[in-house]
Amino acid sequence: MTAYEPPDAAHDASYDAVVLAGGAARRLGGADKPGLRVGGRALLDRVLGACADAGTTVVVADPRPTARPVRWAREEPPGAGPVAALDAGLRHTAAEAVVVLSADLPFLEPATVRSLLTALRTSGADGALLTDADGRDQPLVAAYRAPALRRELAALAPAASVSGSAAGGLTGLPLRRLTAALALTRVPDPVASFDCDTWDDLVTARARIREHGHVLDEWISAVKDELGIDLDVDTGILLDLARDAAHGVARPAAPLTTFLVGYAAAQGKGGPEAVAEASRKAAALALRWADENTAEAPSEAGPGAGLGTAPGADADAPQAAPGPDVAG
């Protein structure tokens, strides 16, 4: 292992991310696991979405199209295993904290990444990792202190060479050889730690996101990824608007109104606040529209009855001349 060389440009981000996406996927028959889709999105893109606020995101694999820009790296030799891949990715990072992820986590969320970073910061440990439903450590869903990783990687390389490891020093080493030397804190999360190692796992993941409690959030996330939109809005406001437009105007008004709200917000180059304000205005209009349809018609004797004409009279017919003044 050569000495660590920092990236050309430093940055102030609170963390960097290294995503390992170059495995052989043997239990999937050698399928392109990072490219398999769950909820219409590639597994790799789902993971990249969870760490979108990283200062630098390094994917250790052969380059491929992704939903957002990343930096690419490759272990030497390719296929040398997770420790060698982590070492290759880490060389392109500069932040003190590094989130290390596998590319097959369909339920990983930004909140999970934040919880790992919080646990790392508050615990004083070398790393914070998730544990799965059976309490097993998941070292590829974790946040680490980069200096601790570099220290142990440097210590492993000569030891591996002495013990007869393949060329490259770190080739073929299991991750437990690395993590065993680190002080770790653990965060239980059976959902976010779920990974897709088999076809059955993939079927389970695809079924879960279509459950009632998840499908809407999953769909919105997928659409935002597909359209390249990085905007968090209150979906409840938009759903209420769609309901008001459908009930108060006409059912086709619901999708058209929400589209126009989004267009208006985009024209103003606004964020969530602009969407909320446009939604408020459109919802108020829909309610006014509905009020007109349900308002009680004025009685014949009420103010303005007939708008100056006798009930049932033709408004365009000539009016009779007024009669003589009774008083006069």
RANORJO-V812912 format. One line per field, one symbol per residue. ss: DSSP state (@ for helix, = for strand, . for the rest). psi: psi as a letter, one per 40 degrees, with the letter a starting at -180 (. if undefined). burial: 1 if it has 24 or more other C-alpha atoms within 12 Angstrom, else 0. A space follows every 10 residues. Layout:
ss->???
psi->???
burial->???
This chain:
ss->.......... .....===== .....@@@.. ..@@@.==.. ==@@@@@@@@ ......==== .......... ===....... .@@@@@@@@@ ......==== ==.......@ @@@@@@@@@@ @@@...==== =.....==== =====@@@@@ @@@@@@@@@@ @@........ ....@@@@@. ...=====.. ........@@ @@@@@@@@.. ....@@@@@@ @@@@@@@... ....@@@@@@ @@@@@@@@.. ..@@@@@@@@ @@@@@@@... .@@@@@@@@@ @@@@@@@@@@ @@@@...... ....@@@@.. .......... ........
psi->hiihhiidhi ieidiihhhh ffiefdeefe igddeihhfe iidddddddd fdeidhhhhg iiiihidiii hiihihihee iddddddddd eeieidhhhh iiffgdehid dddddddddd dddeidihii iadeeiigef gihihddddd dddddddddd ddefiiiede hehidddddd eihiiihhgd ddehigdidd ddddddddee ideddddddd ddddddefhg hhihdddddd ddddddddci dedddddddd dddddddefi addddddddd dddddddddd dddeihiiid eihehefeii heihdeiiii iiiihde.
burial->1000000000 0001111111 1110100000 0111111111 1111111111 1111111111 1000011101 1111110111 1111111111 1111111111 1111111110 0111111111 1000111111 1000001111 1111110111 0111011001 0000000111 1110101110 0101111110 1111111000 0100110010 0000000101 1100100000 0010001101 1111110110 0011001100 1100100000 0101111111 1110011000 0000000000 0000000000 0000000000 00000000
